[in-house]
Amino acid sequence: MQVSKVKRPGRKAFTLLLLALVFTFLPGCGLFGGEKGEIGTDKQPQVQQPVTKFTGAKSRAISYVYTTKRELALTFNGMADRGTMTKLLDELDRYRIKATFFLPGMRVAEEPDIAQDIKSRGHEIENNTLNGLDLSKLTYDQMYKEIRLANQVIEKETGAAPRYVRTKTGTYNDDIRLAAAHNGQSAVISYSLFLHNWNQETELQKKQYIRKYINRGGIITLDIEENKQLEENISLIAAAAKDVGYTFVPLSNLVAEGSERKPLEEIAGYDAAKPNADYHQVPYNLIYRKETPRKEIALSFDDWGTDYTITHILDILDKYQIKASFFLRADGVEKNPNLARAIAEAGHDVGNHTYSHPVLDTQTAEQLQNEVVKAHQVITEAIQQKPAMIFRPPTGEINEAEARMISAAGYHTIADFDVDPNDWNRSRTADQIVKTITEQTRSGSIILLHMLDDLHTIEALPEAIEKLKGKGYTFVRVSDLLNP
């Protein structure tokens, strides 16, 4: 008997056929509108009613995890061809990184062996919707089914039951969070950095950019099909994490180790700073140095920087068992609350350095008090406790009227400084910084340093500490110096 040749279906047609067979045996699915087992029968398919919107609690929305552990997660969207995926997985193995892959259900159905390889190498598999879509453009019914069908394909082909879902772009809305909860997903995941293709950046610019986003609790994302420099980027990311001493963990580990932040209004002391227009006769305490017979001095650090800089400062202070005072620029804290919390957890003073670092004499009374109050609220919510109620003026310049405005807003103690090595000036070498500190410091001094990036402060700090210790000085926080 002659057997006629059968034309093989294209990739898309094959996938649809495969999915039809898969869903025939999945409880209550019916890919084309019918019930279980109806595909291929003569029975007329039933028309499914739209899915009723879920009325329970929404899934969490996570763009970063609130934690002070030195950990973050590396995640990927999509699934490329076998060759690309093998190179990517080999590169992750090389740096011993366990990542989290958000896979579209259709791609898993097309090439389940790739998904199985991802899992066998110790990586997590999560839901990137059935077709890798931006769900915000769909109806609730479509959102629900995109998530549900992807869950079913991934679990059937890999044995992994997705806990999280991410849309193609990482965007989400309330309906997406409801549809995720409806499908049993505990969270809709976004990101703290979505790394796209480079555009003529130098190697130094690439390193500095990635260093900016190596944050405790951060979620870094790359789209496997869109990103054309996957291997280079893995190398850059791994090096940046190693430089600051952070490690990559699977997303589920990061989420499990994180904590929930209390809302601002539930934190004692959140309202300790308030606008107050009646400031003209309010007393204040402005101090540059504390008169004391004891050889005590205080290190203080102003402004804000990346995890790379601030974590190195914290490590140096920890090595020498020194508690210091940090005056935080709150618009930086707002972007990276985990780092502010790490400063507080280490036992240092966390003080107020305004929200956006304006020069004080450019502000009206209302503007200045709003800067102080907003900074207080941002810092309080970030560290989950009342900060040290000490204010440091930007540039250190302040007059009597400005001091009264700040005191009336709740910050009665204003701590300036008497030792200024001008370390904010990048042309100042570590030796120059150390020399100025050791020459100017005396009992009761408050030493000004900065936590800005790419200064010589980190290089100078250990030597300055050792020289001051050699002179018999002990280090205390500004709050301890003022209230012995």
N, C-alpha and C positions, 0 to 999 in steps of 0.2 A: 504494500500500500504506500502510495506516495504521500509524504507529509509536506504540506505547504508551509512556506516560510512565514513566520509571524513577525511583524514589525515591532521592535522593542519600543516601549513608551519613552518619551522624553523624561528628563529629571523631574520636572514639575508634575507631570502626569503620573509618574511612578510614585512620587511622594503622596499625592492625593489617594492613589490606589492603596498604598501601604497604610496610610492613616485610616482609610475606610475599613481596612481589615483589622487594624489595631482597635479602633473604637467599637467595632462590632462586638468585641469580647470585653469591653469595659462597661461596668455597671451603669445603666441608665444614660448612655451617651447619645448614640445615634447621630453621627456626624452630619448627615444630610436631612435632619429633621425627624427621623423615625425613632422608634424605641429600640432597645437591645435586640439584636438578631434580625432586624428587618431588612438590612441591606442584602440585595440579591434575591429577595422574595417577590412574589406577585402582589403582596399586600400593599395597598396605597399608603405612602408615608403620611404620618400625621403631621400637622402643622403645629410646631411648638409655640407656646405662648411666651411673650417676652419675660425675661427674668424680673421678678419683683425686687426692687431696691432693698438692700439689707438695712435693717433698722437698729442693729446692735452697735457696739463701739467700733470706731474706725481702727484700722491697723496703724501702728506707729509710723511716723515719717522720720527717717534718719538720714542726715547728711554727714554727721560725724557722731562719735560716741563720747559722752562725757566721762572722762577718765583721766587720771594723772599717771597711769602706767605708761611706760615708754614703748608703746605699741601702736601700730596702725595697720590698716588692711589694704592690700593691693587687689583690685577687682578688674574684671574684663567683661565687656559686652560682646555678644555675637560669637560666631564660630566660622573660621576660615577653612581653606582646603587642607588636606592632610599634611602636605609639606610645610606650610606655614605654621600649622598647629604643632607639629613635631619640633620645629625649631624653637618655637615659643616655650613649649614645655621643657625642652632640654635646657634652655637659658634659665628658666626658673629653678630647675634642679641644680644648675651650676651655682646659683647663689643661695640655695637651700631656702627658697621662698615658697611657702604654701599660700596659694591665692584662692580667690573665689571667682568662679566663672558664671555669669548670667547668660544662659543659653536659650535661643529661640527653639520652641518645641519642634517646629518644622525641620530645622537643621539637625536636631537630634534624631528625628525620624529618618531623615535622608542618610545620615552617616553615624549610626549609633556607636560604631567602634571608636570614633574620635571621642565622643562623650565618655565612653567606658575607660579610655586611656587617661582622660583628665582625672576621673575618679580614682583610678588605680594608682596614680602618682601622688595621691594624698590631697588633692585639691577639692574644694567644695563646688557643688553644682547648684545653681539657683535659677529662678524663672525670669526669662527675658521676654515673656509673652509668647504666644504661639508663632507670630510672624515678625517679632522684633519691632513692634509698632510704637508710635507715640499715642498712648491710649487717650490722651486728653481730647482727641478729635473724634472719639467714638461715643456711641450711646452707652448707657450703663449695661444693657444687655450684651453688647459687643465686648465691652471691657471684661465682664464676668467670664464670657466664653473664651476670650483670648488667654486669660489667666488659667482657667480651669483645664482647657485642653492641653496647654503647655505642661501643667502639673502632671497630667495623666501620662503624656508621652515620656516625659523625663523619668518618672517613677517606673514606668514599664520597661524602658530601655536601659536604665542605669541602676535601679533600685534606690535611688536617692529621692527623698520626698522634700521638695523645695519648701523652705521656711520663709523666703523673702522673694519679692518681685521687684523688678526695675523696668521702667519703660526705656525705649530706645535712647531718649535724650536725658533721662533721669528726672524729668519733670513729673509732677503729680498734682492732683487736686483732691477734693473731698470725696468725689465719686470713685476715683481710683482707689483711695484708701478704704472706702466701703466695700468695693468689689474684691479687694485683696482680703479683707477680713471675712467676707462672705465665702471665700475659697480656703480659709484657714491659714492665710499668710500672716505672720506676726508683724511684719513691717514692710513698708515700701521704702526702698533704698535709693538715695540720691548720692551725692559725693561732695568732698571738700575740694577736690581737684579733678577736672576732666582734661586729660593731657591730649591735645590735638597735635597735628604735624608741626614740625618746626618750620620757620620761614627765614632762613639765612642768619639765624642767631649764631654767635660764636660759641665755642665750647664753654668759655667762662660764663656767658649769658645763660646758656642752658643749665649749667650747674647752679648758678645763683637763683634761677627761676624755680627749679625743683626744690632746692634747699628751703625756699620760702614756704613750701607746702608740706614739708615733712613735719607734721604736727602730731602730738600725742592724740590718739583717738581719731585720726584722720582716715578718710576713705578715698584712695586714689583710684581713678578709673581710666581705662583706655578702651577704645573701640577697636576690636581686632581687625575688622575689615577696613576701617577708615584710616587707622594709624599705619603709616608706611615705614616707621623706624622702630618697630617693636623691640628688636634685640638691643639696639642702642639705648632705648629708653629704659629697658630693664636694668642695664648696666649703670646708667645715670642714677636711677632711683635707688638701686642697691647701695651705690657708693654714698649717696646723700644720707641714707638711713644709717649707714655704718659710721659716718663722720660724726653724727650727733649721738650715736649709741642707742638707736631705736631699732626694734625688730618688727618684721611683718608677721602677722598671725591671721588665720582664717577669720572671715568676717563674723561668723557665729561666736567665736571665742572673744572677739573684741566686744561684741554686743553684750555677751553674757557677763563680762567683767566690768561693764560700764554701770553707771548709776543714774538715777533720775534726778534732775535738778528741780528743787522746790521753786515755785513761782516767787517772784520778788516780794510780793505782799506777805508771804508766809515766813520771811526771814527776819529775825529780830534785829532791829536797828536799821531797817531799810529806809525808814522815814526820819533818820537822824539828821539829814540834810534837806532843807526846804528853802524856797525863795522867801526873802524877808526884805521888804522895801524900807523898813524902819531901821536903818543901819548906822545912822550918823553918830550915835553915842555908844555904840556897842564896843565893849573892850575886846582886846585880842592879845595873844602872846606870840610875838615874833622873835625868833631866836636864830642866831648865826653860830653860836658856840656856847657851851655850858661851862660856867665857872665851877670848877671842882678841884679838890686836892688830889683826887684819885686819877691814876693814869688810864682813864677810860676814853675811848674814842668811838665814833660811829661811822661805818661805811654806808653810803647811800647811793642808789642807782636810779637814774631818771629815764623817762620816756618809754620806749618799747622796741622790741626786735623779734627776730625769728626764734624758733626752738633751738636752732644751732647755737646762737649767741647766749641766750638766757640760760639754757641748760648747762652750758659750759661754765657760766658764772656760778650757778647753783652748785655744780660739782666742785668747783674750787673752794667755795665757802664751806661746803660739807667736809672736804678734805681737812681743812684747818679748824673745823668745828666752830665756825663763826656765824652768828646771827646778824643780819644786816637789815636795812630798810629800803624798800622799793617803792618809788613814786611813779605810778602807772598812768600813762596816757591811755584814756579809756576807749578811744576809737580803735586802738589796737587790741585791747582786751576783748572788745565786742566781737572781733573776728576770730579770736583764739582764747576762749575762756579757760580751756584746760590748762594752759600755761600759767595763767594768773592763779588758778587753784593750786598748781604745783608749788608756786612761790609761797602761798599761805600755808600749805601743808608742811613745808620745810621749816616753819616756825619764824619766818621773817615778817617784819612789818610790811603791810600793804597799805600805802598811802595814796593820796589823791593828787594828780598832776594835771587836772582839767580833762575835758573830753577830747578837744581837738588841738590843744597846745597853742592857744592864741597869746599874743603879747598883751599883757593886761591893760595897758593904757590905750589900747584900741577898742576896748569893750565898754559898753554902758553898764551901769550897775545891774540891770536886768539880765543882760547878756552874760556877764561874768558869773552871776549867781546861777544861771541856767547851766553854764559850763561845769560848775562845781557840783551841782545837784545831779545832773545827768551822769557825770563821771561816777559819783557816789553810787547811783543806782546800778549802773553797768558793772562796776567792780563788785558790789555786794552780791548781785545775782551770779556773777562768775565764780566767786570764791565761796558762795553760800553761807556767808557770815558777815557780820559788821566789820568793815575794815578798820585799821588804825585811823583814828580821827585826826590825822595830821596832813596838812596841805603843803605842797612845794610849788611855788610859782614858776611858770615857764620862764626861762632865762635868769631866774633868780631876782629879777627886778620887781619891786612892789613898793607902793607908797601907802601912807596912812589911810587914805580913803578906801583904797582897794583892800587893805587888810581888814577894815571894818566891814566891808561888803561880804568878804569871805567868812569872817567870824559870824556875822549875822545869819549866814546860810547854814551854819552848824559846825564849821571847821574853825574852832577857836585858837588852835595851835598851828602856827605857820613856821615850818622848819626850813630855813635857808641853809647856808653853809659858810665855812670860813676857809676851806681848803679846796681850791679849784685848779686841777692840773690841765684843764682844757682838752680833755681826752676826746671830746666830740670832734675836734679838728683832726681829720685823717692824716694830716702831715706830721702830727706829733708822734714821735717814736715811743716805744715802750720805755726806753731808758729815760727820756725826757719826762714822761708821766711819773715814773718812779721817783725821779730826782725831786720834782715839785712836791709830791706828796710827803716825802720824808723831810724835806726842808721846812714845809709850812705847818705840819701837824704838831699840835701840843695838846696837853690834857684838856678834855672836853671838846675837842674838834669834831666837826661834822664834815666828812670828806665827800665831795661830789664826784661821782663817776656816772657813766652812761651805759645803757644796754643796747645801744644802736648797733647795727651790723657793720662789719668791716672796719672797726676801729682797732687800735692796738691795746685796748683795755684788757682783754682776756690774756694777752701776752704779758702785760705789766702787772696784773693783779697778784699772782703768787709771789713775785719778788718784793712788791710793796708790802704785802702782809708779813713776809719773813723779816724785812728790815724793821718794820714797826714793832713786831714782836721782840726783835733783838734789842730794841730800845726800852723794853719793859711795858709796852702798851697792851691793854686788853681791849677786846672789841665787844661792844654792846649795840643794841638797836637804838634808834633815836628815841623811841618811846621809853626805853629803860634809862637812857641818859637824862631825859627830862623828868622822869618820875622814878628816882632811885628807891 
